[in-house]
Amino acid sequence: AVVSTQSTGRGTGFSKKVEISKMLSVMDVKPVAEGTKRLHIGAAFIGAPAPGMNSGIRALAKIAAYHGNIVTVFHEGVDGMVGADYAQLSPDECDLWSMRGGCLAGASRSTINPSNVKAILTQFKKLELDCLVLFGGFEAVTSTLTLADHVTIPVYLIPSTISNNVPGSDFSIGCDTALNTIVRAVDCIKQSAASTRKRVFVIDVMGGNCGYLAVLSGLASGADAVYIPEQHVNIDQLQCDAYRVMDKIIQGCKRGIIIRNENSSPHYKNDFVTALYAEEGKDKFVTRSAVLGHIQQGYSPSPFDRALAASFACKVYRDIVKRTTKPELTPADLVVVGIRGSVTTFTPVLQLKMDIPRRVPVDNWWLDLKPLVQTLALPPNTATVQDNCTDTCTHCDEK
């Protein structure tokens, strides 16, 4: 269908989305003018699968085809680059990919590193690639850093990871779907906890060393406490939180929800936290644990992730057209596309602010939301918490 924006009164954002929709409707590669060289775009998926990756490569292939250009996908990420396992992706082949979870082209945690970079660059030259687009998380970041020492073509990194730990963007493709999956699971657990008896669940979620999923799922699901790697967890905090939960249950609450990032503490793991709450709660409540696991990487991508993937792909394509005409390339032409507030940005990978050993950005906007989780979890009367809390506790607001 042809949509006109002439009389809708909508803003430029709506007009841009309509233009993207037109490009995504193409089913074949358009012809180019005689004597015009087609752009040859390489693409690969590095790292764990994330919902929305298929939407992103579909959008890239269709937008390229709309302008008469082609996309070649390396199967299984870096393994496909090294092993020459690749194929041209036609727009009709990937037409139904937007609703599919996982990564249909195959993703791998193998990275581009000094031991394989020369062989990979040889493949790029053999295929006559004009640029490379990587979908992935922090493995893709380190791979792009390696390529920055061997600049031959522009490289674009589209953040695609449920952990949302790629510096240079507020959101990554896949993190919204994973967040929805976690909240659905926690809602089910809350119903079980409240319906049978007074139960407290300690729930482990993914995220690596990034606490985004834990904080946002805790806020959305009404968790009583959240533990993340960015903020040190100690025994006083665990005891204080246990007293808060016990006080809420004494005052009539039927359940307790504790959300713990998988790497929140090397010592206070799920079993330890569960045992601590069980001991402090004793006959007041029953404690159980739940590890959500890899269901967080699955499921069909949410509308937000599909739209974000298409938007990123469109922005990248438009920049490719400009950057591939530059007479000379520099490391500044290896960039991460991201969204900061409401603005799409391109940040050179060498300018990213990140903690490479921990695989996280230096600054995280969502950390400011964590105190709100604790505020919303306060019991109506905090006297019991104040009476039972340890003298050394620095986490109880009533102290």
C-alpha positions as a Markdown table, in Angstrom:
| # | Residue | x | y | z |
|---|---|---|---|---|
| 1 | Ala | 0.0 | 0.0 | 0.0 |
| 2 | Val | 1.1 | 3.5 | -0.8 |
| 3 | Val | 1.0 | 5.9 | 2.2 |
| 4 | Ser | 1.0 | 9.6 | 1.7 |
| 5 | Thr | 2.1 | 12.0 | 4.4 |
| 6 | Gln | 1.0 | 15.1 | 2.5 |
| 7 | Ser | -2.2 | 15.7 | 4.5 |
| 8 | Thr | -1.6 | 13.8 | 7.7 |
| 9 | Gly | -0.1 | 16.6 | 9.7 |
| 10 | Arg | 2.4 | 14.2 | 11.1 |
| 11 | Gly | 6.0 | 15.2 | 11.9 |
| 12 | Thr | 9.2 | 14.3 | 10.1 |
| 13 | Gly | 9.7 | 11.2 | 12.2 |
| 14 | Phe | 6.5 | 9.7 | 10.8 |
| 15 | Ser | 7.5 | 10.6 | 7.2 |
| 16 | Lys | 10.9 | 8.8 | 7.7 |
| 17 | Lys | 9.1 | 5.7 | 9.0 |
| 18 | Val | 6.9 | 5.7 | 5.9 |
| 19 | Glu | 9.9 | 6.0 | 3.7 |
| 20 | Ile | 11.5 | 3.0 | 5.5 |
| 21 | Ser | 8.3 | 1.0 | 5.0 |
| 22 | Lys | 8.4 | 1.7 | 1.2 |
| 23 | Met | 12.0 | 0.4 | 1.0 |
| 24 | Leu | 11.1 | -2.7 | 3.1 |
| 25 | Ser | 8.4 | -3.7 | 0.6 |
| 26 | Val | 10.9 | -4.5 | -2.1 |
| 27 | Met | 11.1 | -8.1 | -3.2 |
| 28 | Asp | 14.0 | -8.0 | -5.7 |
| 29 | Val | 17.2 | -6.1 | -6.3 |
| 30 | Lys | 16.5 | -3.1 | -8.4 |
| 31 | Pro | 18.6 | -2.5 | -11.6 |
| 32 | Val | 21.3 | 0.2 | -11.5 |
| 33 | Ala | 22.2 | 2.7 | -14.2 |
| 34 | Glu | 24.6 | 1.5 | -16.8 |
| 35 | Gly | 28.2 | 2.0 | -15.7 |
| 36 | Thr | 27.2 | 2.3 | -12.0 |
| 37 | Lys | 28.9 | -0.1 | -9.6 |
| 38 | Arg | 26.6 | -1.9 | -7.2 |
| 39 | Leu | 27.6 | -1.5 | -3.5 |
| 40 | His | 28.6 | -4.8 | -2.0 |
| 41 | Ile | 27.8 | -4.9 | 1.7 |
| 42 | Gly | 29.2 | -7.6 | 4.0 |
| 43 | Ala | 27.3 | -8.6 | 7.2 |
| 44 | Ala | 27.9 | -10.9 | 10.1 |
| 45 | Phe | 26.6 | -11.7 | 13.6 |
| 46 | Ile | 29.2 | -11.9 | 16.4 |
| 47 | Gly | 28.2 | -13.0 | 19.9 |
| 48 | Ala | 25.1 | -14.5 | 21.4 |
| 49 | Pro | 21.8 | -14.4 | 19.4 |
| 50 | Ala | 19.4 | -11.5 | 20.2 |
| 51 | Pro | 15.8 | -11.1 | 19.2 |
| 52 | Gly | 15.6 | -8.6 | 16.4 |
| 53 | Met | 18.8 | -9.6 | 14.6 |
| 54 | Asn | 16.8 | -11.1 | 11.8 |
| 55 | Ser | 14.8 | -7.9 | 11.6 |
| 56 | Gly | 18.0 | -5.9 | 11.2 |
| 57 | Ile | 19.6 | -8.0 | 8.5 |
| 58 | Arg | 16.2 | -8.2 | 6.6 |
| 59 | Ala | 16.0 | -4.4 | 6.7 |
| 60 | Leu | 19.5 | -4.0 | 5.6 |
| 61 | Ala | 19.1 | -6.4 | 2.7 |
| 62 | Lys | 15.8 | -4.9 | 1.5 |
| 63 | Ile | 17.0 | -1.3 | 1.8 |
| 64 | Ala | 20.2 | -2.1 | -0.2 |
| 65 | Ala | 18.1 | -4.0 | -2.8 |
| 66 | Tyr | 15.8 | -1.0 | -3.1 |
| 67 | His | 18.8 | 1.1 | -4.2 |
| 68 | Gly | 20.2 | -1.7 | -6.5 |
| 69 | Asn | 22.9 | -2.9 | -4.1 |
| 70 | Ile | 23.6 | -6.3 | -2.6 |
| 71 | Val | 24.3 | -7.8 | 0.9 |
| 72 | Thr | 26.5 | -10.9 | 1.5 |
| 73 | Val | 26.1 | -12.6 | 4.9 |
| 74 | Phe | 28.8 | -14.6 | 6.5 |
| 75 | His | 27.3 | -17.7 | 8.2 |
| 76 | Glu | 28.1 | -18.3 | 11.8 |
| 77 | Gly | 29.8 | -15.0 | 12.2 |
| 78 | Val | 33.6 | -14.9 | 12.3 |
| 79 | Asp | 33.7 | -18.7 | 11.6 |
| 80 | Gly | 32.1 | -17.9 | 8.2 |
| 81 | Met | 34.6 | -15.2 | 7.5 |
| 82 | Val | 37.6 | -17.5 | 8.1 |
| 83 | Gly | 36.0 | -20.5 | 6.4 |
| 84 | Ala | 34.6 | -18.7 | 3.4 |
| 85 | Asp | 31.1 | -19.7 | 4.3 |
| 86 | Tyr | 28.9 | -16.9 | 3.0 |
| 87 | Ala | 25.9 | -16.3 | 0.7 |
| 88 | Gln | 24.2 | -13.3 | -1.0 |
| 89 | Leu | 21.0 | -12.5 | 0.8 |
| 90 | Ser | 18.1 | -11.8 | -1.5 |
| 91 | Pro | 15.2 | -9.6 | -0.3 |
| 92 | Asp | 12.5 | -12.2 | -1.0 |
| 93 | Glu | 14.5 | -14.9 | 0.9 |
| 94 | Cys | 14.4 | -12.8 | 4.1 |
| 95 | Asp | 10.9 | -11.3 | 3.7 |
| 96 | Leu | 9.4 | -13.1 | 6.7 |
| 97 | Trp | 12.4 | -12.8 | 8.9 |
| 98 | Ser | 11.2 | -9.8 | 11.0 |
| 99 | Met | 9.0 | -12.0 | 13.2 |
| 100 | Arg | 11.6 | -14.7 | 13.8 |
| 101 | Gly | 13.6 | -14.9 | 16.9 |
| 102 | Gly | 17.2 | -16.1 | 17.2 |
| 103 | Cys | 19.7 | -15.6 | 14.3 |
| 104 | Leu | 18.8 | -17.4 | 11.1 |
| 105 | Ala | 22.2 | -16.7 | 9.5 |
| 106 | Gly | 24.0 | -18.1 | 12.5 |
| 107 | Ala | 25.9 | -16.3 | 15.2 |
| 108 | Ser | 29.1 | -17.2 | 16.9 |
| 109 | Arg | 31.1 | -15.9 | 19.9 |
| 110 | Ser | 34.3 | -16.2 | 17.9 |
| 111 | Thr | 35.9 | -12.8 | 17.5 |
| 112 | Ile | 38.2 | -11.1 | 15.0 |
| 113 | Asn | 41.6 | -11.1 | 16.6 |
| 114 | Pro | 45.3 | -10.7 | 15.6 |
| 115 | Ser | 45.5 | -14.4 | 14.8 |
| 116 | Asn | 42.8 | -14.4 | 12.1 |
| 117 | Val | 42.4 | -10.8 | 11.0 |
| 118 | Lys | 44.7 | -11.2 | 7.9 |
| 119 | Ala | 42.8 | -14.2 | 6.6 |
| 120 | Ile | 39.5 | -12.3 | 7.1 |
| 121 | Leu | 40.8 | -9.2 | 5.3 |
| 122 | Thr | 41.8 | -11.5 | 2.4 |
| 123 | Gln | 38.2 | -12.7 | 2.2 |
| 124 | Phe | 37.0 | -9.1 | 2.2 |
| 125 | Lys | 39.3 | -8.3 | -0.7 |
| 126 | Lys | 38.4 | -11.4 | -2.6 |
| 127 | Leu | 34.7 | -10.5 | -2.3 |
| 128 | Glu | 35.4 | -6.9 | -3.2 |
| 129 | Leu | 33.3 | -5.7 | -0.2 |
| 130 | Asp | 32.7 | -2.0 | 0.1 |
| 131 | Cys | 31.9 | -2.1 | 3.8 |
| 132 | Leu | 31.1 | -4.4 | 6.7 |
| 133 | Val | 28.1 | -4.4 | 9.0 |
| 134 | Leu | 28.4 | -6.3 | 12.3 |
| 135 | Phe | 25.5 | -7.2 | 14.5 |
| 136 | Gly | 26.4 | -8.1 | 18.1 |
| 137 | Gly | 27.4 | -7.2 | 21.6 |
| 138 | Phe | 30.8 | -6.8 | 23.2 |
| 139 | Glu | 32.4 | -9.5 | 21.1 |
| 140 | Ala | 31.5 | -7.3 | 18.1 |
| 141 | Val | 33.0 | -4.3 | 19.9 |
| 142 | Thr | 36.4 | -6.0 | 20.4 |
| 143 | Ser | 36.3 | -7.3 | 16.8 |
| 144 | Thr | 35.8 | -3.8 | 15.5 |
| 145 | Leu | 38.7 | -2.6 | 17.6 |
| 146 | Thr | 40.9 | -5.2 | 16.0 |
| 147 | Leu | 39.8 | -4.0 | 12.5 |
| 148 | Ala | 40.7 | -0.4 | 13.5 |
| 149 | Asp | 44.3 | -1.4 | 13.2 |
| 150 | His | 43.8 | -2.6 | 9.7 |
| 151 | Val | 41.5 | -0.1 | 8.0 |
| 152 | Thr | 40.5 | -1.2 | 4.5 |
| 153 | Ile | 36.7 | -0.6 | 4.4 |
| 154 | Pro | 34.2 | 1.2 | 6.6 |
| 155 | Val | 32.9 | -1.0 | 9.5 |
| 156 | Tyr | 29.5 | -0.4 | 11.2 |
| 157 | Leu | 28.5 | -2.1 | 14.5 |
| 158 | Ile | 24.8 | -2.3 | 15.1 |
| 159 | Pro | 24.3 | -3.1 | 18.9 |
| 160 | Ser | 22.5 | -6.4 | 19.2 |
| 161 | Thr | 22.5 | -8.0 | 22.6 |
| 162 | Ile | 20.0 | -8.7 | 25.3 |
| 163 | Ser | 22.5 | -7.4 | 27.9 |
| 164 | Asn | 22.4 | -3.9 | 26.5 |
| 165 | Asn | 26.1 | -3.4 | 27.3 |
| 166 | Val | 27.3 | -1.9 | 24.0 |
| 167 | Pro | 28.9 | 1.5 | 24.6 |
| 168 | Gly | 27.7 | 4.3 | 22.3 |
| 169 | Ser | 23.9 | 3.5 | 22.5 |
| 170 | Asp | 21.2 | 3.7 | 25.2 |
| 171 | Phe | 19.5 | 0.6 | 23.7 |
| 172 | Ser | 20.6 | -2.5 | 21.9 |
| 173 | Ile | 18.5 | -4.7 | 19.6 |
| 174 | Gly | 17.1 | -7.5 | 21.7 |
| 175 | Cys | 17.1 | -6.0 | 25.1 |
| 176 | Asp | 13.5 | -4.9 | 25.0 |
| 177 | Thr | 12.3 | -8.4 | 24.0 |
| 178 | Ala | 14.4 | -10.0 | 26.8 |
| 179 | Leu | 13.0 | -7.5 | 29.3 |
| 180 | Asn | 9.5 | -8.4 | 28.2 |
| 181 | Thr | 10.3 | -12.2 | 28.5 |
| 182 | Ile | 11.7 | -11.7 | 32.1 |
| 183 | Val | 8.7 | -9.6 | 33.2 |
| 184 | Arg | 6.3 | -12.2 | 31.8 |
| 185 | Ala | 8.1 | -15.0 | 33.7 |
| 186 | Val | 8.3 | -12.9 | 36.9 |
| 187 | Asp | 4.5 | -12.2 | 36.7 |
| 188 | Cys | 3.9 | -16.0 | 36.5 |
| 189 | Ile | 6.1 | -16.6 | 39.5 |
| 190 | Lys | 4.3 | -13.8 | 41.4 |
| 191 | Gln | 1.0 | -15.5 | 40.8 |
| 192 | Ser | 2.4 | -18.8 | 42.1 |
| 193 | Ala | 4.0 | -17.2 | 45.1 |
| 194 | Ala | 0.9 | -15.3 | 46.1 |
| 195 | Ser | -1.6 | -18.1 | 45.4 |
| 196 | Thr | -0.2 | -21.0 | 47.3 |
| 197 | Arg | 1.4 | -19.6 | 50.4 |
| 198 | Lys | 3.7 | -16.7 | 51.5 |
| 199 | Arg | 6.6 | -17.3 | 49.3 |
| 200 | Val | 9.7 | -15.3 | 48.5 |
| 201 | Phe | 11.4 | -16.1 | 45.1 |
| 202 | Val | 15.1 | -15.3 | 44.3 |
| 203 | Ile | 15.2 | -15.0 | 40.5 |
| 204 | Asp | 18.4 | -15.0 | 38.5 |
| 205 | Val | 18.4 | -13.1 | 35.2 |
| 206 | Met | 21.0 | -12.7 | 32.5 |
| 207 | Gly | 23.0 | -9.6 | 31.6 |
| 208 | Gly | 26.6 | -10.6 | 32.2 |
| 209 | Asn | 28.3 | -7.8 | 34.0 |
| 210 | Cys | 25.6 | -5.3 | 33.0 |
| 211 | Gly | 22.6 | -4.9 | 35.4 |
| 212 | Tyr | 20.2 | -3.4 | 32.9 |
| 213 | Leu | 17.9 | -6.3 | 32.7 |
| 214 | Ala | 17.8 | -6.8 | 36.4 |
| 215 | Val | 17.1 | -3.1 | 37.2 |
| 216 | Leu | 14.4 | -2.6 | 34.5 |
| 217 | Ser | 12.7 | -6.0 | 35.1 |
| 218 | Gly | 12.7 | -5.3 | 38.9 |
| 219 | Leu | 11.1 | -1.9 | 38.3 |
| 220 | Ala | 8.5 | -3.2 | 35.9 |
| 221 | Ser | 7.6 | -6.3 | 38.0 |
| 222 | Gly | 7.6 | -4.7 | 41.4 |
| 223 | Ala | 10.6 | -6.5 | 42.9 |
| 224 | Asp | 11.5 | -6.0 | 46.5 |
| 225 | Ala | 15.2 | -6.0 | 45.9 |
| 226 | Val | 17.6 | -6.0 | 42.9 |
| 227 | Tyr | 21.3 | -7.0 | 43.0 |
| 228 | Ile | 23.6 | -5.9 | 40.2 |
| 229 | Pro | 27.4 | -6.0 | 39.4 |
| 230 | Glu | 27.7 | -2.2 | 39.2 |
| 231 | Gln | 26.9 | -1.9 | 42.9 |
| 232 | His | 28.7 | -4.0 | 45.5 |
| 233 | Val | 26.5 | -6.4 | 47.4 |
| 234 | Asn | 27.4 | -7.1 | 51.0 |
| 235 | Ile | 25.9 | -9.2 | 53.8 |
| 236 | Asp | 24.4 | -6.1 | 55.6 |
| 237 | Gln | 22.4 | -5.2 | 52.5 |
| 238 | Leu | 21.1 | -8.8 | 52.1 |
| 239 | Gln | 20.0 | -8.9 | 55.7 |
| 240 | Cys | 18.4 | -5.5 | 55.5 |
| 241 | Asp | 16.4 | -6.5 | 52.4 |
| 242 | Ala | 15.4 | -9.7 | 54.0 |
| 243 | Tyr | 13.9 | -7.7 | 56.9 |
| 244 | Arg | 12.1 | -5.5 | 54.5 |
| 245 | Val | 10.5 | -8.5 | 52.8 |
| 246 | Met | 9.6 | -10.1 | 56.2 |
| 247 | Asp | 8.0 | -6.8 | 57.4 |
| 248 | Lys | 5.9 | -6.6 | 54.2 |
| 249 | Ile | 4.7 | -10.1 | 54.6 |
| 250 | Ile | 3.9 | -9.6 | 58.3 |
| 251 | Gln | 1.8 | -6.5 | 57.3 |
| 252 | Gly | -0.2 | -8.6 | 54.8 |
| 253 | Cys | 1.8 | -8.9 | 51.6 |
| 254 | Lys | 1.5 | -12.4 | 50.2 |
| 255 | Arg | 4.8 | -12.7 | 48.3 |
| 256 | Gly | 8.3 | -11.4 | 47.8 |
| 257 | Ile | 10.4 | -11.1 | 44.6 |
| 258 | Ile | 14.2 | -10.7 | 44.6 |
| 259 | Ile | 15.9 | -10.2 | 41.2 |
| 260 | Arg | 19.6 | -11.0 | 41.0 |
| 261 | Asn | 21.9 | -10.4 | 38.0 |
| 262 | Glu | 23.8 | -13.6 | 37.3 |
| 263 | Asn | 27.1 | -11.9 | 38.0 |
| 264 | Ser | 26.0 | -9.6 | 40.8 |
| 265 | Ser | 28.5 | -11.1 | 43.2 |
| 266 | Pro | 31.1 | -13.8 | 42.9 |
| 267 | His | 30.3 | -15.0 | 46.5 |
| 268 | Tyr | 26.7 | -14.3 | 47.2 |
| 269 | Lys | 25.3 | -16.5 | 44.5 |
| 270 | Asn | 21.7 | -17.6 | 44.0 |
| 271 | Asp | 21.9 | -20.5 | 46.4 |
| 272 | Phe | 23.5 | -18.4 | 49.1 |
| 273 | Val | 20.9 | -15.5 | 48.8 |
| 274 | Thr | 18.1 | -18.1 | 48.8 |
| 275 | Ala | 19.5 | -19.7 | 52.0 |
| 276 | Leu | 19.9 | -16.3 | 53.7 |
| 277 | Tyr | 16.3 | -15.3 | 53.0 |
| 278 | Ala | 15.1 | -18.7 | 54.2 |
| 279 | Glu | 17.0 | -18.4 | 57.4 |
| 280 | Glu | 16.0 | -14.8 | 58.2 |
| 281 | Gly | 12.4 | -15.5 | 57.2 |
| 282 | Lys | 12.1 | -18.8 | 59.1 |
| 283 | Asp | 8.4 | -19.4 | 59.8 |
| 284 | Lys | 7.3 | -16.1 | 58.3 |
| 285 | Phe | 7.7 | -17.2 | 54.6 |
| 286 | Val | 9.0 | -20.0 | 52.4 |
| 287 | Thr | 11.9 | -19.2 | 50.0 |
| 288 | Arg | 12.4 | -20.6 | 46.6 |
| 289 | Ser | 14.9 | -19.9 | 43.7 |
| 290 | Ala | 14.4 | -19.7 | 40.0 |
| 291 | Val | 17.0 | -19.3 | 37.2 |
| 292 | Leu | 15.3 | -18.1 | 34.0 |
| 293 | Gly | 18.3 | -19.1 | 31.8 |
| 294 | His | 18.3 | -19.0 | 28.0 |
| 295 | Ile | 14.6 | -18.4 | 27.5 |
| 296 | Gln | 15.7 | -14.7 | 27.7 |
| 297 | Gln | 17.5 | -15.0 | 24.4 |
| 298 | Gly | 14.6 | -16.5 | 22.6 |
| 299 | Tyr | 11.0 | -15.4 | 21.6 |
| 300 | Ser | 9.8 | -13.3 | 18.7 |
| 301 | Pro | 11.2 | -9.8 | 18.8 |
| 302 | Ser | 9.0 | -7.1 | 20.3 |
| 303 | Pro | 7.6 | -4.3 | 18.1 |
| 304 | Phe | 10.2 | -1.9 | 19.6 |
| 305 | Asp | 13.1 | -4.2 | 18.7 |
| 306 | Arg | 11.8 | -4.7 | 15.2 |
| 307 | Ala | 11.4 | -1.0 | 14.6 |
| 308 | Leu | 14.8 | -0.2 | 16.3 |
| 309 | Ala | 16.5 | -2.8 | 14.0 |
| 310 | Ala | 14.9 | -1.3 | 10.9 |
| 311 | Ser | 15.8 | 2.2 | 11.9 |
| 312 | Phe | 19.4 | 1.3 | 12.7 |
| 313 | Ala | 19.7 | -0.5 | 9.3 |
| 314 | Cys | 18.3 | 2.5 | 7.4 |
| 315 | Lys | 20.7 | 4.9 | 9.2 |
| 316 | Val | 23.6 | 2.7 | 8.5 |
| 317 | Tyr | 22.8 | 2.3 | 4.8 |
| 318 | Arg | 22.5 | 6.1 | 4.3 |
| 319 | Asp | 25.9 | 6.6 | 6.0 |
| 320 | Ile | 27.4 | 3.8 | 3.9 |
| 321 | Val | 26.6 | 5.7 | 0.7 |
| 322 | Lys | 28.4 | 8.8 | 2.0 |
| 323 | Arg | 31.4 | 7.0 | 3.7 |
| 324 | Thr | 32.3 | 4.7 | 0.8 |
| 325 | Thr | 32.9 | 7.7 | -1.5 |
| 326 | Lys | 35.6 | 9.1 | 0.8 |
| 327 | Pro | 39.0 | 9.2 | -0.9 |
| 328 | Glu | 40.8 | 8.0 | 2.2 |
| 329 | Leu | 39.6 | 6.0 | 5.2 |
| 330 | Thr | 40.8 | 6.3 | 8.8 |
| 331 | Pro | 40.0 | 4.4 | 12.1 |
| 332 | Ala | 37.3 | 7.0 | 12.6 |
| 333 | Asp | 35.3 | 5.2 | 9.8 |
| 334 | Leu | 34.8 | 2.2 | 12.1 |
| 335 | Val | 31.7 | 3.3 | 14.1 |
| 336 | Val | 29.0 | 2.2 | 16.4 |
| 337 | Val | 25.5 | 3.3 | 15.5 |
| 338 | Gly | 23.4 | 4.1 | 18.5 |
| 339 | Ile | 20.5 | 6.0 | 19.9 |
| 340 | Arg | 21.2 | 8.7 | 22.5 |
| 341 | Gly | 17.9 | 10.1 | 23.9 |
| 342 | Ser | 16.0 | 10.6 | 20.6 |
| 343 | Val | 19.0 | 11.2 | 18.4 |
| 344 | Thr | 20.8 | 8.5 | 16.3 |
| 345 | Thr | 24.5 | 8.8 | 16.5 |
| 346 | Phe | 27.7 | 7.3 | 14.9 |
| 347 | Thr | 30.5 | 7.0 | 17.4 |
| 348 | Pro | 34.0 | 6.0 | 16.3 |
| 349 | Val | 34.9 | 2.8 | 18.1 |
| 350 | Leu | 38.2 | 4.2 | 19.3 |
| 351 | Gln | 36.2 | 7.0 | 21.1 |
| 352 | Leu | 34.0 | 4.7 | 23.1 |
| 353 | Lys | 34.1 | 5.0 | 26.9 |
| 354 | Met | 34.1 | 1.4 | 28.2 |
| 355 | Asp | 35.6 | -1.0 | 30.7 |
| 356 | Ile | 36.9 | -3.6 | 28.4 |
| 357 | Pro | 37.9 | -6.3 | 31.0 |
| 358 | Arg | 34.3 | -6.1 | 32.5 |
| 359 | Arg | 32.7 | -5.7 | 29.0 |
| 360 | Val | 30.5 | -2.7 | 30.0 |
| 361 | Pro | 30.1 | 1.0 | 29.2 |
| 362 | Val | 31.6 | 3.5 | 31.7 |
| 363 | Asp | 28.3 | 5.4 | 32.0 |
| 364 | Asn | 24.8 | 3.8 | 32.3 |
| 365 | Trp | 21.7 | 6.0 | 32.2 |
| 366 | Trp | 19.5 | 3.3 | 33.8 |
| 367 | Leu | 21.5 | 3.2 | 37.1 |
| 368 | Asp | 19.5 | 6.3 | 38.2 |
| 369 | Leu | 16.4 | 4.1 | 38.2 |
| 370 | Lys | 17.6 | 1.5 | 40.8 |
| 371 | Pro | 16.8 | 3.6 | 43.9 |
| 372 | Leu | 13.2 | 3.8 | 42.7 |
| 373 | Val | 12.9 | 0.0 | 42.9 |
| 374 | Gln | 13.8 | 0.2 | 46.6 |
| 375 | Thr | 11.5 | 3.1 | 47.2 |
| 376 | Leu | 8.5 | 1.4 | 45.6 |
| 377 | Ala | 9.2 | -1.8 | 47.6 |
| 378 | Leu | 9.1 | -0.1 | 51.0 |
| 379 | Pro | 6.5 | -1.6 | 53.4 |
| 380 | Pro | 3.7 | 0.7 | 54.7 |
| 381 | Asn | 5.3 | 0.7 | 58.2 |
| 382 | Thr | 9.1 | 0.5 | 58.3 |
| 383 | Ala | 9.4 | 0.1 | 62.1 |
| 384 | Thr | 10.2 | -3.6 | 62.0 |
| 385 | Val | 13.0 | -3.0 | 59.5 |
| 386 | Gln | 14.5 | -0.3 | 61.7 |
| 387 | Asp | 14.3 | -2.5 | 64.8 |
| 388 | Asn | 15.8 | -5.6 | 63.2 |
| 389 | Cys | 18.4 | -4.0 | 61.0 |
| 390 | Thr | 22.1 | -4.4 | 62.0 |
| 391 | Asp | 23.9 | -1.5 | 63.5 |
| 392 | Thr | 26.4 | -1.5 | 60.7 |
| 393 | Cys | 23.8 | -1.4 | 57.9 |
| 394 | Thr | 24.1 | 1.6 | 55.6 |
| 395 | His | 21.3 | 0.6 | 53.2 |
| 396 | Cys | 18.2 | 1.2 | 55.4 |
| 397 | Asp | 16.8 | 4.6 | 54.8 |
| 398 | Glu | 15.4 | 4.6 | 58.3 |
| 399 | Lys | 18.8 | 4.3 | 60.0 |
